Amino acid sequence: MPKLIFDIETIGEDFDSLDKTTQDSLTRWIKREARSDEEYQAKLKDLKEGLGFSPLTGEIVALGILDCEKNQAVVYFSAPNKDIKEYSKDNFIFKQKTEEEMLKSFWEGARKYQEFIGFNSRCFDVPFIMARSAKHKIKPTKNLMFNRYLSSQRFDAKHIDLLDQLSFYGAMQRKGSLHLWCRLFGIKSPKGQGVTGDEVSSLYAQGEYQKIAEYNSWICERLESCMSGGKSILIYSRSWVIIINPINGIS
């Protein structure tokens, strides 16, 4: 069964450039809950820095995909006002595209795959991708939000959220970050490459577009390693058996 690993990097809009109605809508809960001006300013700072976590106030600036069988991968990345030629590094090809072009390429390529693997992808990546696709009037070619549980998902569109699987669908008290799961399995964390997800917005503002793209490629590689590491620790999980069963897919 063809399997595709995917991951996105996002940034938020500049809060100060938003119209007053939008600013008021975003800060309404802060004004209601903050008990002091100091607390209000702290919450406002967090809100401004977190605008990239919502497709309503953010956009995709890098989208990486990795074909598990062929060990071939590509990262699409945006670089406004620049003309960066396509280049290769390790088994990744890096291509400059607009967000709209990234999404068109993703959904067109998705037609060829039956399993889609991400990390926290059911709560973040896929809803973000689908909302931004709607903005650009791009129709998804696969329903990756059909059902949370693998046993109830469509055969031609299995969405395997590794965080969901590794935490037994949230049964673990603390589900853990990708860094912590990499640490458990003895995998070099993408954070060890000198970049973290929290830095994407500032790197983008500095024009470090390729650094963001290459960080995204490290994430995709670590997801592939975590997928392999998870087989041994979760082999007795009924949901995980669906994933590791050679008949159904990942072997």
N, C-alpha and C positions, 0 to 999 in steps of 0.2 A: 504494500500500500504506500503510495508516494507521500512523503512527509516533508513539511516545510516549517522551519523555525523562523520566527519573526519577532521584531522588536522596534519600537519607535522612540525618538527623542523629540521633545516638544519645548516650546517657549511660550511665554505669555505676552499679551499686549502691554503697552506702557499705560499704566493706570491713569497717569496725569493727562494723557491724550484722549481718554474716554469722555463721552458727553456726560453731563451732570446727571441725567436720568439713570444712566448705566452705573455711574459711580454710587448713586444713592441706593440703587437696587443691590449692589454688591456689599455695601457697608451697613445696610439696615440692621442686620443682626448684631453687628459690632456695637453700634450706637445703643442698642437695646440691652446688651449684656455687659458692656464695659462699666466697671464701678468707679473708674477714675480716668482722668485724661492720660495718665501714664499707661494704664492698661489699654486704653483705646489706641494709642499710638503704637503699642507693641503688636496688637492684633491687626492693625492696619498695615504694618510692615509685613507681617506674615501673609496677609491677604495679597498684597502687591507681589510678593515673591512667589506666591502659589497660583497665579493666574494661568500658568502653563499646564496645570493639572486638569483644566476643564476645556473641552472643545468649544465652549461658548466664548472663552476669552483667550484661547491659545491656538497654536497651529503646530503642525508636524514639520520639523526641520531635518529629520533624518529617518529613514525607514530601511531596516536591514532584513534580508531574507536569506536563508541558508537551506539548500537542498540536502537532506541528510544522506540520501543514497549516493548522489553524485559528488558530494563534498564540494559543491560549487556554491558561491554566494555572491550577492551584490548588495551594495548600500547606495540608496538614492539619498542625495542631500541637497539642500538649498544653499545658494550662495549669491545673495542679491548684488547686482551691479558687478558681478565677476563672470569671467568665462574660463572655467577650470576644465581642462581637457580630461576625458575619461582616463583613468589609470588603474593599475592593478597592484595589489600588495598581498602576499601569501596567496590564499585561494579566493580572495575577495576582489571584485571589480567595483570601482567607485564611480558613480555617475551623477553629475549635477542635474537636478530637475527642480521644477516648482512643486509646491505641495500638490496641486491638481495633477500634474504629470506623475508624481510618485504614486498617488492613489489609483490612477488609471492603470499604471503598470502592475501594481500589486494585485488588483482584482482580475486583470487579464491573466496574469500568471497563476492566480489561485485556481483557475479552472482545471489545471493539471494535477492538483493535489487533493488528497482525501483526509489527511491528518495535518492539523495546524497546532504548533507547539509554541507557547510563550510563558512568561512568568508574570503573574498577576494580570494576565492578559484578558481575563473575563471581566475584571473590574475596571481596568484602565485601557490597555492598548486597543482592544476590539471596539468598545463603545466609542472611544476617541476617533478611531479610523472611520467608523460608520457615520458618526455625526459630521465629521469633516467631509466625508464623501457626499453626504446629503447637501452640504453647503455648495459643493461644486457640481451638484446634480449628476453624480456618478452612481450608477446602480451596482450594488454588491453582487458578485457572481456566486457567493456561497453564504449560507446562513450560519454564521459562527456564534450566534447567541441563541440557538434553538433550545437547548436545555443544559443546565449546569452539570448534570450527571452523565458520565460517559455511556453508561448502559442504555440511556434514553436518547442519545444523540443520533443524528442521521448518519448512515454508513458513509456517505460521500463527503461529509463535513464534520469530522471529529475534531473538536476543539479541546486540546489538552492543556489546561492551565497548570503548570508545574507547581505553582504555589498551592493551588487547591489540592492537588494530588499528594504533595509532600506533607501537607498539614492535615491529611485525611478530611478534606472538605471543611477545614476550619476547626476540627475537633481539638487540635493542639492549642494550648492556652496562648502561646506566642508563636505565630506562624513563621517569623524570621524573614530577613531580607535575603536577596540573592547572594550578597557577600557572606552571610552566615551559613547558608547552605553550601556554598563553595568551600568554605572553611571546614565544614563537617566532612565533605567528600575529598578533602585534600587537593582541591582545584585552585589554581591561582586566580584570585579575585580580580574582576575588571577594575576595581577601585585601586588595585596595586599598580595600575598603569599610569597613575598620576592625574587621572580625571575622575570625577564623580558626577552623578546625574544632577546634583545641586549646582554644578558649575556650568551647565549647558547654556543657560541664558546669558551669563556674563561672557562666556567664550564666543557666543553668537554675536553679542554686541561688539566684541573686539575683532570680529571678522575671522575667527579661528574655525572656519567651517569644516575644513578637512580633519581637524583634531576631533570635532564632534562626530564626524562620520566614522573615523577609525575607532573611537570609543564605542560606537554602536556595533561595530564589527566584533569587538572583544566580547560584548554582551552576548551576541549570537553564538559565539564559540563556547562561552561558559554555559549557556543554556543547553547546548548539545552535550557537554560533559556532565552537567547535572542530571540530564535525562538518563545518561548511562549509569551514573552513581546511584540514582534513585531506584534502579531496578533491584539492586541487592537488598537495600534496607526496607523496601516496601513490597517485597515479593508476595507476602501473605495478605496484602490488602486486596479485597475483592475488586475494587475499582481499578487498582493498579494492574491486576492480572489482564484486564482488557487491553492495557497499553503494552505489556511485555509479551503477550501471547503472539508468537510468530505468525499464526494464522491471521490475526487481526491487524498486525502492523509492526510496531517496533520490536525488533528481535535482537 
